[in-house]
Amino acid sequence: MNPTAPIPHGLPLDRDAGPFDPPRDITRLREARPVSPMVFPDGHEGWLVTGYDAVRKLMADTRFSSRQDIGIVHAAYETPGMPVPTEPSPQIPGLFIAMDPPDHTRLRRKLTGAFTVRRMKQLEEHIIDIAERQLDRMASLTPPVDLVKEFALPVPSLVICELLGVPCTDRETFQINSAQFLVRDQSLEEKMAAYGAMTTYLAELVTGKRAEPGDDLLSDLARDDDLGIEELVGIAFLLLLAGHETTANMLALGTFALLEHPGQLAKLRADSDLVPDAVEELMRYLSVADIFYRYATDGIELGGETIGKGSTVVVSLLAANRDPLRFDNPDTLDIHRKARGYLSFGHGVHQCLGQQLARIEMRAGFAGLLRRFPTLELAIPAGEVKLKTDMNIYGVHELPVTWTETAQR
């Protein structure tokens, strides 16, 4: 690949450097030209941003819009969790991740009180209890077991169900539909069928909560007369999807990464106080929600390049988090690293609202898993682990693990 010429066929996505690393072509582009022109499969010219400084500046600049009603996603890899439009599409009510201020500000402000650090700390003991109960269940099984099915997916799903007031008995249904929604290579009809199934279910749920509110986040929102049912459904969809898919993938892929780095795993087992730093480092190192899109609403200078008005701009958070100009030895997993300033939770007005919740879930999950299963190991060769290269949030489809002994709770 000529790093000074436009990328000819869209995004390089092959994980040819290993299951935890950016594609080699992405790394070469970041080194040669961190703001690179690219040509999408339909011939549209846009940009790919991979350097840390440029990504951070872009995400803080509201002239780079998140609105899909003013831009078209021209690549085969869409914004994680969003439908693929073939032309500018109307905004979906309540889906504030695809909005700009002031619409974004109005909706996000209604949620900030629910996700404060203080409120999340109040939930911490309950989240730890949910993780421990799931570990109890896993310990009762005969190995090998699939860590995704038995632990990584249930824990954040149970937490977000309780937080939002979604019946836990409906967990399997929304997990199936949300997983289908995130499949990359599928028709728009297939994706929208999964989206429609979720929103139909959520419309019934929030309508019921507006009529008879309970003690949960969706009921709190349903009491707000400023929010219509369609907006409530959009917010619920976003919180439900983001509230379990990203953390579930981090728990599974993070465990895989630790098992493949036995020196780091041994240090973490020896000192549980390192778990918070390990979580931050795993977030930087893995960046499971990698690719995002923005649309330039003006001519903008970025990284020595001029981004033309109307251009589609693709952002790689994984590449930015592995930038050697920002992090020493960035391709090394180092749980002693103070990995502050990484961009996995985003930056600017769209920085992840639930990041404190995700941190608490991951700390509880990794600490409990490593304590309860001191001999945990892969049950298959690492090369046979099924990677989510077909999904818009990266991770593993399954992680078969085994153990020879368990520790007391």
Salt bridges, closest charged atoms under 4 A:
ASP21 OD1 - ARG322 NH1 2.79
ASP25 OD1 - ARG28 NH2 2.43
ASP42 OD2 - HIS74 ND1 2.64
ASP61 OD2 - ARG63 NH2 2.78
ASP69 OD2 - ARG67 NH2 2.76
GLU78 OE2 - LYS191 NZ 3.12
GLU124 OE1 - LYS121 NZ 2.81
ASP129 OD2 - ARG133 NE 3.05
ASP129 OD1 - ARG409 NH2 2.96
GLU132 OE2 - ARG371 NH2 2.57
GLU132 OE1 - ARG372 NH1 2.94
ASP136 OD1 - ARG372 NH2 2.67
ASP136 OD2 - ARG409 NH1 2.90
GLU150 OE1 - ARG137 NH1 2.44
GLU162 OE1 - HIS126 NE2 2.42
ASP216 OD2 - LYS209 NZ 3.07
ASP220 OD1 - ARG223 NH1 2.84
ASP224 OD2 - LYS110 NZ 2.83
ASP226 OD2 - ARG106 NH1 2.99
ASP226 OD2 - LYS110 NZ 3.07
GLU231 OE2 - ARG106 NH2 2.27
GLU245 OE2 - HIS244 NE2 3.63
ASP277 OD2 - LYS338 NZ 2.57
ASP277 OD1 - ARG340 NH2 3.45
GLU280 OE2 - ARG359 NE 2.78
GLU280 OE2 - ARG363 NH2 3.97
GLU281 OE1 - ARG284 NE 2.91
GLU281 OE2 - ARG337 NE 3.06
GLU305 OE2 - ARG33 NE 2.77
ASP331 OD1 - ARG322 NH1 2.76
ASP390 OD1 - HIS397 NE2 2.84
